[in-house]
Amino acid sequence: MPTRNIAISLSALALAAGVLPAQAPAGAPRVATMAQVISRGDSLQMPGAFSPVPGDALSHNTAGFATTLCGATFLTGLTTADAAANVGFFTSPVELRAEVRDTAVDFATKTVRLTLKNGVTRVARVYGSQGCVPLPEGVDSVYFTPSVVKSALPPAATTPWPMGDVLPTAPLPANIDQAQLTRALDEMFGGPDAMTLGLVVTYKGRIIGERYAPGIGIHTPLESWSMGKSLTGTLVARLIQMGTYTLDQPAPFPEWQKAGDPRQQITIRDIMRMSSGLRLRAPQDPGYNASLGYPEHLYLYAGSINSYQYAATRSQQWKPGQVGRYRNVDPVLASYLVRLGAEKRGENYHAFPTRALFDKIGMRDVIIYTDPYGNYLGQGAEVIAARDWARLGNLYLQDGVWNGERLLPAGYVNYAKTLAPGWLADGRPVYGGGFFWVNGDGKEPMPRDAYAMLGAGGQSAWIIPSHDLVIVRIGKYRGSSHGEAARRKGTATLLQAITRAGS
């Protein structure tokens, strides 16, 4: 299923089949069948209907394809042929790529032009530090002034980890079985069919193992998809820590301020739990019907629209907090909050993530794409190095404190890893706050306290507080099923490598 978010399939497929966790521990959350989830959602719906997405689906998919080729070629450094065959199927299904009759890749301007058999051309181009932007059909420029944002960090090559590249030379802790660890790393990386590009494992903040595919290194930005949602949640959390927002305030979007607008009841907390109740069609929806046309979930990636305005004009389907649904409307609105918050503080919006977060924890290789209006597509359009994901994971492992400075509000990490009430009520105990996934159904071969940043194509950063571990695995989309199987097998071995010695 190339258009499906593979990262959520482990739980979703089990639910669809009506499978309950085997020997679920006493007090474990209820897991519903998919039919039960659909029925509950139907019973709580408010009046209203979905609006069809404007434009042609093939054109939208081709814009997604152009953006994928742009990022993979110019930012990650893959060959265009490799990217076309193996990368980015989520917004550009591989079976539709044959509709492209001409591919033009311009390295001088960092532009990809794809012309379809029907004559339509879709373009994606790198703009400053704003990544690969899919341009509107028939338009050859963006509607904002691109900029280059430079890090204020010292040179990585001479700076110790985690702020830089220099790793400690001291032996590993005595409670780690080295042979078992090596086996775990080999298993997690997997064979050629897993197509893993980067793997990083940290224990108590220290890198204890990493692997990379040929041509990929510690600074290579990698396609991470919806892992970016958790990053966006972290940026909102930074604004909360700075005093700009609170979790429980009504979301302050200008589009919702007309008297009597029911969306004024939606809080930032609801949005960051994927529980706003806003109406949006997504391939991950229980009961999703693909015959109804191109989904808004993908339109917010490839539509070449003002994504913030579009998301903020969606109507209410359920009361906030009642129902959990994995829909891009919520993380796009969270990105909108980042823009509103940064500008309210008088800060440069495009530089804000670097100044407020990346420079704080040593993240140097982060590129978040924007729409043609300069709005960050923080729902999952980004390329980020594996080590940078490990740094972000360790910020959470350290309860939001870095080098003695509290970067995330007290209690926020607990909010992120606590199952969201709307999802619990649905019988899907897999989602928390701040756009984090939670091992609440016990499907992962790790403790139930584990939580994660997940993205389509098998991209993941798992945080296991009880074992002081962060596990980052990123690979090519085509290898996702094999890559996920390898990660799961290796994770079980890794836990043995640490606990066998009595950790």
N, C-alpha and C positions, 0 to 999 in steps of 0.2 A: 504494500500500500504506500506508494511513494509520496503521496500528499499528506499522509498522516504523520503527526508528531510522534516519532518512534519513541521519544523519551518517556512518554506516559503510557506506552502500550502494555507494559508488564502488568500494571494494575487494571487498566481499562479492559484488556482482553479477558482477564480473569473474571471481571465483573460482568462483561457481556455474556460470558458463558454461564453465569450464575454460580461460579465457584466460590465457596467459602474457604477461609484459611484453614488448613488442616491443623487440628489440635491447637486452636487458638487459645492463648493463655487466658486465665480467668480475668475478667475485667477488660478484655480487648474490645476495641470499638466494633460495632456492628458493621458488617459488609453486606450491602444490598445487591440484588441482581440488577442488571441494567434495565429490565422492564420495570422494576420498582422505582428506580431513579427517574425514569421517564414519567411514570404515573404521578409521582410526587410533584415533579416540576409542572406537569399539566394542570394539576389541581390548584396550584398557587398562582397561576398566570393572571396578570392584569390585562385589561382590554388593550388591543393594539395589534399591529401586524408588522412583519419585516418588509423593508423596502428593497427592491432589487438593486444590485450594484450597477452603476452606469458603465457603459463601454463594453468592449468585446473581451471575453474571457481569454481567448488565445493571445490577444495583444497584451493583456495583463500578465499572463504567464511568461510571455517573451520578455517583458520588462524585468520580471524576476530573474529570468535566465541571463539577461545582459548584466544585471547587477551581480549575479553569482560569478560570471566570467570575469567581470571587472575586479572584484575583490580577490578572487583566487589567483588571477594573473598578475595584477599590479601590486597587491599588498602581501599576499601569502607567498607568491613566487612559484606557483604551480604552472605547468604548461597549460595553454588554453585547451588543448586536446584532452589532457587529463581531467581538467575541470569539467569540460563538457560531458565526459563519460562517467564521472564519479562523484561530483560535488553538487550540493545545493538543490536536491530534488524537492524540497518542501514548497518553495514558491515557484518552481519551474519543473513540473513533472517530466521525467526523462522521456516518456513516450511522445510528448509534444515537441521535443527539441528537433525532431525530424522535419517539422514544418518550416524550419529556418533554411532559406535557400542560399543566404550569403552571410558570412561572418567576417567583419572587418575589425581588426585589433590594432589600434594606433598607440604605440609606446611613447611617442613624443608628447601626445596630449592626454595619455592614459584614458583612452576612450574605447568603448566597445559598441559597435553598431551591428544589430542583427536585423536582417531584412527577411520577412516572411514570403512564402510563395504567393500570397495575395498582394504583395507589394508594400505592406505596412513595415515601417522601420522603427525599432525601439532602441534607445540609446541609454547607456550608463557611463558616467565619467567620474573620475576622482577630482574632488574639489577640496584643496587645502587639507586641513586635518579632519574634515567632515566626511571622509570616506567616499564610497561609491554611491552616487545619487542617480536614481532612475528618472530620466527626464520625461515630461509629458509628451504624448504622441504629437509629432510635428513641431516640437519646441527644441531649441538647441542651446538653452542656457537655464540657469536657476534664477529664483526670485529673491536671493539674498546675497550678501557680500561674503564670499568664503574667506577664511582666515587660517593661519598656521599657528597652532598653540604649542608652545615649547615648554618642556618640563624644566623645573628649577632644581632637579635632583643632581647630585654630583655624579661623576662618571661611574657607570655600573661596574666596569672592569676592575676598579680598585676599591670598591665599597663592599663590605661584608653583607652576606645574606642576613635578613630578608630585604634590606634596603638596596642591595646590589647583587652582584654575581658571585662574589667570593664565598665559597663554602668552607665550613670548618674542616680541619684535618684530623681532629680527635676521633678515636674509635667510636663506633656506634654503642649506644647503651647496652649494658650486659644482658638486659632482659629481652633483647631481640636476637632471635635465631637467624644468623646470617645466611645459612644455606636455604632455610625456609623462605627468607625474605627474597633471595635471588629467584627462587622458584616462583614466588608470588608475582614478582615483577614480570617475569617471562610469561606467565599465564595471563596476566592482565593485559599485556601488550598484544598477545595473540599472534597468530600466523598471518600470512599475506592476505587471507580472505577477511580478516578483521579491519584491515586498512587503517590501523591506528597511526596517528601522526605524532601525538605527544602524550606522555604519561608522567605524572609527578606525584610522589607520595611523600608527605611530611608527617613526622611524629614529634609531638611537643614543639612544633614550629620549625623543626630542622628537616631539611630534605634528606631522606634516607634512601631514596632511589628515584631514578627517572630514566626514561627511554624516549628516543625520537626516531622517526623514519628518516631515511636518507634525504638530505636537502632541507630538513627541518631542524631548527635550533632553539635555543632558550629565548631568543628574541623574535621568533617567527610568529606574527599574528595569525591566528587560526579561526576559521569559521566556527562560531559557538552557538548561534541561534538563540533560543529562549533562555539560555543561561543569563543573557543580558537583562531579563526581567528582574532577576535578583539583584543585579548591579544597579538598575534603576531604583529599586526599592531601597537600596543602600544610600543612594543620593538623596532620596526623600528623607531617609533617617538622618542624614547629615543636616538637612535643613531643620528637622525637628530638634536636633541637638543644639543648633544655632539659635533656636527660639523663633524661627520663622513660622513654623506650623506646630500643631499637636495632632496626635493620631485620631483623636475623637472629635475634632472640629468638622463641621460640614465642609465638603470640598469647595473651594472658593472660585469656581470657574465662572467667568463673566456670562457665559451662555445660559447659566442656570439661575440667574438672579431675578428673573421676572416673578412677580408675586404669584404665589400658588403653584409654582413649579415643583412637582413631587420629588425631583432629583435633589432638591435642597436638603433632603433627609439623608442623603448618601454621605458618609464620613470618609475621611482618608483611610481609616482602618478598614472599612468595607472594601474600598477599591484595592487595597494591598492584600486582601484575602481572596481576590477574584470572586467577590460576592456583592458587587454593586447592584446586580439585578438588571443591568442595562441590556437592551435587545441587540444581539449581534449573532450572525450565523458563523459557526466555526466547525471545521472538520472534526474537532474533538468533542462536539456536543453529543450527548446521548440522543440517539434517534436522528442523527444528522442525515439529511436527504440531499445528496449531491445533485439530483435532477433539478433542484430549484435554482440552480445558477451559481455563478462565481461567489464564494463566500467573502463577507466583509473582513473576516479574520485575516485573509490573505491580501485583500484590497488595501489594508493599512500598511502593507509592505510595498506592494507593486503598483498601486494606483496612481502614483505620481501626483498626489493631492496634498492639500494642507491637512495632514493627518490629525492634528490636534483639534481643529475645527470640526472635522468629520466625526471624531470620537465623541466630542462634547455635544453633538446634536443627535445622539442616539436616544431613543425613547426608553421608558421603563417597562420591563417585562415582569419583574418580581420586586417586591419590597426589598430594600437593602438588607443584607445579612441573612436572608432566608435560604437562599439557594446558591450553591457553588458551581460555577461554570468556567471552564478554561477558555477565555475569550480575550482577544487582543485589545478590546476596548479599555479594559482596566489598566494594563501596563502603559498603554499610550496616554491615558489620562494621568498616570503617575509621572510620565515624562513631561507632560504639560505642567504639572505641579512644579517640577524642577525648573522649568523655564520661568514660570510666574514667580517662584520664590527667589531665584537668582536675580531676576530683573527688579523685584521689589527691594532687594538688598543693594541695588545699584551695581551689581557685578556683571561682568561679561559672561553671557550665557554659555557661549561655546567654550570658554576657558574654565567655567565653574567646576566641572567634574575633575579636571586636572588639579586645580588649586585646592578644592575642598576634600578630595579623596585620593586621587592617584599619587600625587606627590607625597601625601602623608604616609603611604604604606609601601612605596617603592614600585608602583605600577608604571612602567615606561612604555609598554607596547600595547596600547589600547586605542582602537579606532572605532568609534560609534558612527554609523552612517546617519545622514539626515534625509528628510524629504526635500523636494525642490524649494520649500519655503524656509529651510534652515532648521527645522524642528528635528531634534534627535529621535531616531526610531528605536527607542530604548526597549521596545518589546522583544528585540532579538536580532537586529540588523547590525552586526559588529564582527570584527576580527580582533582576537585578544590572545596573547601568548599564554601557554599553559602555566608557566611560573606565576604569571600575574593572577590567574585564577586561584592558584595555591595561596598567594598572598591574601586575596580577598577571603578565602575560606578560613585562613588563620585569624583574620580580624574577628570573625564570628566565633571561632574556637576560643579566642581570648576575651569573649564577652564585650566586644566592641571597643577594647582598649588597645592602644598601640604605642609602644615606647613611653608608657606612663600617661598618655593623653587619651581621654575618653572621646572617641569619634562618633559612637552611636549612643543614643540615650540609654540610661540605665533601664533595664527591663526589656529593651527592644529585641535582643537576641532570643529571649524566652518567648516573646510574641511571635518571632519568625518561625520557631520550631514547634509551636503549639498548634494542634489541629484546629482548623477554622470551623466555627459552629455550623455554618451553612453546609459545608462539605460533610461534617459529621452527621447532620440531620438527613442528608441525602444517602447516608450509608456508604460514603466514599472517604474513608479516613486517610487521605493521601496528601492533603494540601494544608499549609500553615499560613503564616503572615509574611508580608514583605516579599511575596512571590517566591517562596521556598516550598519544595516538596518534602514530605515527611514520610518516614517508613512506618506509618501507623497501621497498615494492614499486614505488616510483617513479611511482605513479598521479597524484600531484599535480604541477602545472606549476611545480615549485620544486625546489631542491636536496634531496638525500636527507638532509641534516642537519636538515631541517625537522621539527618536531613540534608537537602541537596539543592544545588542549582543545576537544572536540567535543560537540555536543548535538543531539538530535532536532530536525527542522525546519530544518536548515541553519545552526544556530548554531555559531560557531567563533571561536577565537583561535589563529592560526598564529604560531609563533615560528621565525624563520629566522636562526640564528646567523651563518652565513657572510655575510649581508647586513645584519646589525644591525637586522632588521625585526620588528615585531609587527603583525599584521593581524587586526582584530576585525570580524566581520560578524554581526549579529543581525537576524532578521526574523520575520514572521508564518509560522506553520507551513504554511499553504496555498501560500505562494510558494516553498517550499523547493527544488523542482527547478530553477525558474528562478533563484532566488537563488544556489544553488550554482554553476550554470553561469556566472552573471555574475561571481561571486567568482573563479572559476578563470580566466576570460578576463582580468579586470582584474589578477589577480596576475601573469600572464605579462607584461602591459604594464608593471606596476610594476617588475618586475625589470629590464626594459629601460631604464626611466627612470633607474635608479640605475647600472646597469653600463655603459650606453652612454658615460658620461663617464669611465669607468675606475675605478669604485669598487673 
